Amino acid sequence: MPRPIQALIHPDALRHNLAVLRQSAPDARLWAVVKANAYGHGIEHVFAALTGADGFALLDFDEARRLRALGWRGPILLLEGVFELRDLEACSRLDLWHTVHCEAQIDMLAAHKTHVPQRVFLKINSGMNRLGFAPHQARAAWTRLNALPQVDEISLMTHFSDADRPLGICDQAAVFEAATSDLPGERCLSNSAAVLRQNLHARQAAQRLPASDWVRAGIALYGSAPDFGQPDAIDVDLQATMSLRSQVIAVQQLQAGDTVGYGSSFVAQRPMRIGVVACGYADGYPRSCGSGTPILVDGQPSRTIGRVSMDLLAVDLSDLPTSGQGAEVTLWGYASSGALLPIDAVAQAGGTVAYELMCALATRVPVLADAALPEAR
Ligand SMILES: *Cc1c(COP(=O)(O)O)cnc(C)c1O
């Protein structure tokens, strides 16, 4: 028998979340963001469920190639654009649209020999200060691009730094609007959080947000609420798309004063039973999720005990007398009983975000790619 750990990918949940995002942005076309190997899910594992999107957005040529190999003929957008001149040949060959965020990328386009002009997304830095032209440079960059025979249609794009907070997109949206209001072209603004909060923003701010012709949805497709844990988090009906499960492979009976794991960081206050689970940080379970992180054993709530080590972690079985060796453990997602442990709750206990947990799923964890959602959710 293989080591009992397994990641389950739920295509029905991906389809459901895509439909939720569509309802939130009914007039926009939707990029399914599949960078980082579809947020750790595996591009090949999510592809069929996401073909209802209008395009796929990612960073790597290898991932773009894999999408074409899967038969995707629609748009693919490179979110960071090209890195060197010959990347533009790959763009021509694979028919990729690409972001232009700096002068060097315009220089490369000007030097690119092609007969087929390329579709580009001009990125404006509206306040996040990662990628993009400063607002006052937007017009000059657009004018330069527009004069190039290598360039086809030009769309306009920006990225929000605080879309998971109430009214967190208003200031940047205003900066973007002011910098681009007289430029033609489709607009591509919202990430998951902005899509889910868009209506709220429009109502509360009594402000017209620039229309997003395209939205870029990542994390919400994968069932994580971008504003999880905030007092005013909006309640959306997303389903978990990844469940990480393993088993109790050993049971220990502790006496008061006994310790568990490296560093003896957990000390039993009284006699108790613990289960030892075949999952550790080398599987992608964060080391920061030691003592107290929520976890399910046979679908029942429990907590981790002591430090997470490379291949193992411990769970509290004190209140679970019928669970022992071989018990199913759900690290996040759905237990086979249908009980749900939100990946956001695990991430929060470890001081991180669901993005990091999903992306860190280790290649040594076997994946069941086409897992049905449990009946009794
Ligand atoms: C990753 C990424 C997204 C998707 O963000 P989510 O929060 O996962 O929806 C959108 N736009 C850009 C530029 C990105 O890099």
The ligand as a Tripos MOL2 file, in Angstrom:
@<TRIPOS>MOLECULE
LIG
   15    15     1     0     0
SMALL
NO_CHARGES

@<TRIPOS>ATOM
      1 C1         -2.4300   36.0430   -9.4930 C.3       1 LIG1
      2 C2         -3.0290   37.2120  -10.1630 C.ar      1 LIG1
      3 C3         -4.4150   37.3610  -10.2170 C.ar      1 LIG1
      4 C4         -5.3670   36.4420   -9.5130 C.3       1 LIG1
      5 O1         -5.5300   36.8960   -8.1790 O.3       1 LIG1
      6 P1         -6.5370   36.1350   -7.1830 P.3       1 LIG1
      7 O2         -6.4310   36.9250   -5.9380 O.co2     1 LIG1
      8 O3         -6.0020   34.7620   -7.0170 O.co2     1 LIG1
      9 O4         -7.8640   36.1730   -7.8130 O.co2     1 LIG1
     10 C5         -4.9250   38.4350  -10.9360 C.ar      1 LIG1
     11 N1         -4.1010   39.3110  -11.5500 N.ar      1 LIG1
     12 C6         -2.7580   39.2160  -11.4990 C.ar      1 LIG1
     13 C7         -1.9230   40.2130  -12.1830 C.3       1 LIG1
     14 C8         -2.1740   38.1750  -10.8000 C.ar      1 LIG1
     15 O5         -0.8500   38.0700  -10.7440 O.3       1 LIG1
@<TRIPOS>BOND
     1     1     2 1
     2     2     3 ar
     3     2    14 ar
     4     3     4 1
     5     3    10 ar
     6     4     5 1
     7     5     6 1
     8     6     7 2
     9     6     8 1
    10     6     9 1
    11    10    11 ar
    12    11    12 ar
    13    12    13 1
    14    12    14 ar
    15    14    15 1
@<TRIPOS>SUBSTRUCTURE
     1 LIG1         1 GROUP 0 **** ****
